[in-house]
Amino acid sequence: MQPEVRFAKIEAILHAMAERMQQADRRMDRADERMDRAEQRMDRAELRMDRAEQRMQKFDQRLEATRRLVQAGMKIVIQNNVHLKELQRAQTAFLDSLRKGGGNGHQR
């Protein structure tokens, strides 16, 4: 085989290898770009999740405050019922005393 022909074949092989390397580099660059975009999407998703978690914590705090208000209101209602029963007893006793005695010490 002639040296020029051998060199031409070697040169063709090297050229083909260089082309494949360039194609591989382009594919790798595209993969890197996709990876960068995916990382950006993940960062945005993490920010959204953090904001959602903060909203949930705020909601939980409000819900807890509402629960405490309802409990306090229930205690007040129970106390009012107790006071109302006492007032009813006192009123009944007062009305009974008026019916029986007239109220000023004189009988009818």
C-alpha positions as CSV (number, residue, x, y, z in Angstrom):
1,M,0.0,0.0,0.0
2,Q,1.2,3.4,-0.9
3,P,2.1,5.8,2.0
4,E,-0.1,8.5,0.5
5,V,-3.1,6.2,0.5
6,R,-2.4,5.1,4.0
7,F,-2.1,8.6,5.2
8,A,-5.3,9.5,3.4
9,K,-7.1,6.6,5.2
10,I,-5.6,7.6,8.5
11,E,-6.6,11.2,7.8
12,A,-10.2,10.1,6.9
13,I,-10.4,8.0,10.1
14,L,-9.1,10.9,12.2
15,H,-11.5,13.3,10.5
16,A,-14.5,10.9,11.2
17,M,-13.3,10.6,14.8
18,A,-13.2,14.4,15.1
19,E,-16.7,14.7,13.7
20,R,-18.0,12.1,16.2
21,M,-16.3,14.0,19.0
22,Q,-17.9,17.2,17.9
23,Q,-21.3,15.5,17.8
24,A,-20.7,14.0,21.2
25,D,-19.7,17.4,22.5
26,R,-22.9,19.0,21.1
27,R,-25.0,16.2,22.6
28,M,-23.2,16.8,26.0
29,D,-23.8,20.5,25.7
30,R,-27.5,20.0,25.1
31,A,-27.7,17.5,28.0
32,D,-26.0,20.1,30.2
33,E,-28.5,22.8,29.1
34,R,-31.4,20.4,29.9
35,M,-29.9,19.6,33.3
36,D,-29.5,23.3,34.0
37,R,-33.2,24.0,33.1
38,A,-34.2,21.0,35.2
39,E,-32.3,22.4,38.2
40,Q,-33.9,25.8,37.7
41,R,-37.3,24.1,37.7
42,M,-36.4,22.2,40.8
43,D,-35.3,25.5,42.5
44,R,-38.6,27.1,41.6
45,A,-40.6,24.1,42.8
46,E,-38.7,24.3,46.1
47,L,-39.6,27.9,46.5
48,R,-43.2,27.2,45.8
49,M,-43.1,24.4,48.4
50,D,-41.6,26.7,50.9
51,R,-44.3,29.3,50.3
52,A,-47.0,26.6,50.6
53,E,-45.5,25.4,53.8
54,Q,-45.5,28.9,55.2
55,R,-49.2,29.3,54.2
56,M,-50.0,26.0,55.9
57,Q,-48.2,27.1,59.1
58,K,-50.1,30.3,59.0
59,F,-53.4,28.5,58.5
60,D,-52.6,26.1,61.3
61,Q,-51.8,29.0,63.7
62,R,-55.1,30.6,62.7
63,L,-57.0,27.4,63.2
64,E,-55.4,26.9,66.6
65,A,-56.4,30.5,67.6
66,T,-59.9,29.8,66.4
67,R,-60.0,26.6,68.4
68,R,-58.9,28.5,71.6
69,L,-61.6,31.1,70.9
70,V,-64.3,28.5,70.6
71,Q,-63.2,26.8,73.8
72,A,-63.2,30.1,75.6
73,G,-66.7,30.9,74.2
74,M,-67.9,27.5,75.3
75,K,-66.7,28.2,78.9
76,I,-68.4,31.5,78.9
77,V,-71.7,29.9,77.7
78,I,-71.4,27.3,80.5
79,Q,-70.8,30.1,83.1
80,N,-73.7,32.0,81.7
81,N,-76.0,29.0,82.0
82,V,-74.9,28.6,85.7
83,H,-75.5,32.2,86.4
84,L,-78.9,32.0,84.6
85,K,-79.9,29.1,86.7
86,E,-79.0,31.0,89.9
87,L,-80.9,34.0,88.6
88,Q,-83.9,31.8,87.9
89,R,-83.8,30.4,91.4
90,A,-83.6,33.8,92.9
91,Q,-86.4,35.2,90.7
92,T,-88.6,32.2,91.6
93,A,-87.9,32.7,95.3
94,F,-88.7,36.4,95.0
95,L,-91.9,35.8,93.1
96,D,-93.0,33.1,95.6
97,S,-92.3,35.5,98.5
98,L,-94.5,38.2,96.8
99,R,-97.3,35.7,96.2
100,K,-97.3,34.5,99.8
101,G,-96.6,37.6,101.8
102,G,-97.4,40.6,99.7
103,G,-93.9,42.0,99.9
104,N,-94.2,44.8,102.6
105,G,-94.9,42.7,105.6
106,H,-98.7,43.2,105.4
107,Q,-101.0,40.4,104.6
108,R,-103.9,40.7,102.3
